[in-house]
């Protein structure tokens, strides 16, 4: 049986499906929606800067809001200075259930400072950062890595051993190098090799987009759990669908248009409450593109939503669109 409880340190997850941390996406409203309708065993906050945490940056403080959420929650931090990462880890572990270290982000603005996946070019530093965060954290520490930096630096197995030795409670592996970003096909073979090389839980990440691919990842890599990122965009139900399929061998029925509209309205309402009308009407635009992908007249509807600046107008256009495609 692939779906099972998963223990990360002293934290027990009710299932081994995890919502990935995604910058600019996994904010409080999106996490609440995914937890309510998808029921993943663990949800992860978007990554936050260790330096910003230590400097008590106001915007960063708002990103740490977890008060309305069902636990457990993982908080991901990034940085490349062991002392700063350790201090940030101590602060964040006061209110998160699991603390994750980002060693996989490929974004230029992150790696140019030596953070994220750039750390995979300095395995000694990988060990020092992990050790420092583990030492200061009151909660279990996990580390998210990539296959490596490029094809000349495939270091996932070596890095995983160092991370385990430094005291981490689990490792997440994305099967691509930094140079590959999200292109091509994720290398699940490297994920399997990492799983075979360490004794702590290994969570696979990359190219799980539906029930069948989730099953294949479990079969081909023997991972302890699966982390899902991009496939959850516009489809917070994906975790429930995978859980049901791997538990029963059957697929859940597709949600109705009415159910999809209801969730979009709820998502937007959460954004309104959390960020106010100005920000909410702009941030919902990217989510709308994901929610309506593949639906009739989706392009023209996206264009209309991209012009919306009031909540009243948003709800009105949403109702009009779903009425038009449902009749």
N, C-alpha and C positions, 0 to 999 in steps of 0.2 A: 504493500500500500504506500503510495507516494505522499499523500497528504497525512501529516502527523503533527503532534505537538513538537515544538522545538525549544530547547533550552539554550539560552545564551547567558553564560555566567549563572547568576541566580534568578534570571528573568525567564519565565516560561511563556512561550507564545502558543496561542490556541491552534494555530496552523502555521505552516512553513512557507507562506506566500507573503512577500514583502513589497510595499510601495517604495520605489526608489526615491531618493532625494533629487529634486530637479530644480535648478536655479530659476527663479521667476515663475515657478509653477506650483510647487508643493507648499503653498502658503496655507494658512489656517482654513479658509473656506474649502479649498480643494481637498485637504486632508479629511475634513469632516464629511464631505460628500463621499470620498472613497471608502472611508471606514463604515459609513452608514449603509451604502448600497453594494459595496464589494466585499466588506468584511475580511480584509487581509489580516494576517496575524500580527503584523507590525507596520506602522507608518513612519516615514522619515521626513523630517523638516528639510527645507531647502538649506544648502550649506551657508554658514555664516563665518565671517572672518574672525580669527582668534584675536587679532590686534584690535578690531572694532569692539569685541566683547570686553577686552581689558581696558580700553579707553572709554567704556560706557557710552558708546555711540547711540544716540536716541533711535535712529532708524533700525539699528541692529536689535535694540531692546524690544521693539515692536515685533520683530521676527521671532522672538523667543516666547511669544504668547501661546500657551498650551492649555489655558484654564478650562476651556469648553470641551476638551477632547477626552475621548475614551482612551484609556491606557492599554498597552504600553506604547511609548513614543520614543523614537531615536532622534537625537539631535546631531547633525553633522557639522564639524568645524574644519576649517582649512588654514594652513599656514606652514612656515618652514623653519621657524625658530623654536627649538625644544622648550625653552623657558616660557615663552609666550603661550605656546600650545598647552603646556602643563597648567598654567594659571587659568587659561580659558576653560580647560577641561574641569578644573575644580569648580568654577562658577556654574558652568552649564550642567554639571552632574548633580547640582542641588535640586533641579526640577525636571530633568529628563530621566527616562528609565534606562536608556542605553546611550552611550556616547560613541559616535562614529568619526573616524579620522578620514578626511578626503585625501587620497593619494592617486586619484584617477581622473580628475577633471581635466579636459583637454583645452579649455578656453584660453585663447592667447593672453587675455588680461590677467589670468590666474597664473599660467606657467611662466610669464615674463618676470614674475617676482620670485620664481623658484618654488611655487606652491603646486598643489594638485599633482598631476602625473609627472611633472618635472622631478619630483622626489625620487622617482624610479631610476634616475641616473645616479643617485647617491644612496646606496643601500645602507651604508653606515648611518647616514642621517635618518633613514627610515626607521632603523632600530632605536636610535636615540629619541626620536619624537614619540614613537609608540611607548617606549619605556617611561618617558616623562609624563605622558598623559595617563597611562595606567597607574602610575605612582600617585598622581594627584586626584584622580577621579574616584568618586564614591560609588560609581555604577560600572557595570561591565563595559569594556571598550571593544569596539569592532573597527576594522580597517577596510576601506574600499580601494581596491587597486585595479589596474589594467594589466593586460598581457605583458606590456612593456612600453618603452618609449617609441621604438621603431623596430624593424626586422633585425637590426644588428644588436638590439638590446631587449631580448625576450627574457625577462627576469622574474616573471610571476612566481615560479616555484621557489626560487632563492629568496625572494622578498617574503613570501608566505612563511617560510621557515624562520626567518629573522623576526617577523611579526609575532609568530607564536612564541618564540623564545623570549620576546620582550613582554609577554604577559597578556596579549589580546585574547578575547574570549570567542571571536569568530572572524572570518575573513569573507569579504565579498569580492568576487572576481568578474570583471567585464572582459569578455574575450576578444578585445581589440587593442591595438597599440594606440598611443596618443596620435601618431601620424595618420592613422586610419580614421580618427574621430568616430563617426557613426556609419561610415561607408562600408561597402563590401559585406562579407559574411563573418559573423562572430566565430571565433575559434573555440569550439566547445572542448576540443582535445586538451587545450592548455588548462581549462577549468578542471577536467578530470585529473590531470597530472597534479594540480594543486591539491585536490581532494585526497589523492593518494599519498601526498607528501607530508601532511599535517594531521594531527589528531583532534584539533578543535573544529567546530562546524564550519563548513564552506558553503556559501550561498552563490549560486550562479546567476550571471546577468548578461543579457545580450541576445537579441533576436527571439525572445519568447513573445509571441504576438497573439496566440490563441490557445485553445485547449490542446490541440495536437502537438504544437511545438513545445508546450510545457511538459507534456508526457515524454517527448523525445529527449528533452534536456535531462530529465530525471534518469531515463534509461541509459543515455550515452555518457553521462558524467558522474552519476551516483552522488550528486550533491545532496546536502541536507535540507536545502531550501532554494527557492527561486525569487529573485528580485525583478520586478517589472516596472519599467519607466514609461517609455514613449507609448507603449500599447495601452496604457491607462488613460491617455489623453482623449477626451470625448467618450471614453468607455470605462467609467469607474466600476462597472459591473464585472469587469474581466476577472477579478479575483474569485468572485462567487461562481462564475461560469467554469473556471478551471477547477476549483474545489469540487464542484458538483460532478464534473466529467471524470475527474480522477478518482472520485469516491464511488460513483455509481456506474460509470461506463456510458452514461447517457448525457445528452446535451440539454441545457435549459432552453426553453423557448425564448426567442428574441423578444426584447421589451417592445411594448407598443409605442406609437408616436405620442400618445397621451402621457405615458410614463416618462418618456424622454423629455417632453415639455415641462412636466412637473419638476424633474430634477434640475433642469436649466433654470427654472424660476427660483428654486430653492438655492442653487449655487449663486445666482445673482443677488438674491436677498442677503445671503451671508457676506458677500463682497460689500454690499451697501452698508451693512452693520459694522463691518470691520474697517472699511477704508473710506466710506463716504461716497457721495454720488459722482463727484468728478473722477475719482480714480476707478471706481467700480464700473462705470460706463465704458471706460477705456480698456480695463483689464479683461472684461468679459468678451471682448472681440476675438482674442485668440482662442478662447475656449469655445465660442460659437463655431468657429471654423472647424474645430475638431468634432464637436457634437453633431453637426449637420453634414459632415463629409459623407458623400454617397447618397444623400437625400435629394429629392426632386427640387430643382430651382435653388440649390444651395448657394451658388455663386451670387445670384442677385440678392438673396437674403443677407449674405455676408456684407455685401456692399451697403445695404440699408443700415445694418447694425453698426457698421464702421462710421456712420454719420450721426449716430445717436449720442446725445449729450445729457439726457435726463432719464431718470428711472421710469417715469410715466411713459415716455416714448418707447423705451425698450420693451416694457411689458406689452404695450399696444402692438408693436411690430411683431413680437414673438407670437402673440395670439393670432394675428392675421396670417402669419406664415404657416403655422401648424394647421389652421383651419383650411387654408388653401390647398395644402398637400394631403390633407386627410379626407377631402371631398372630391 
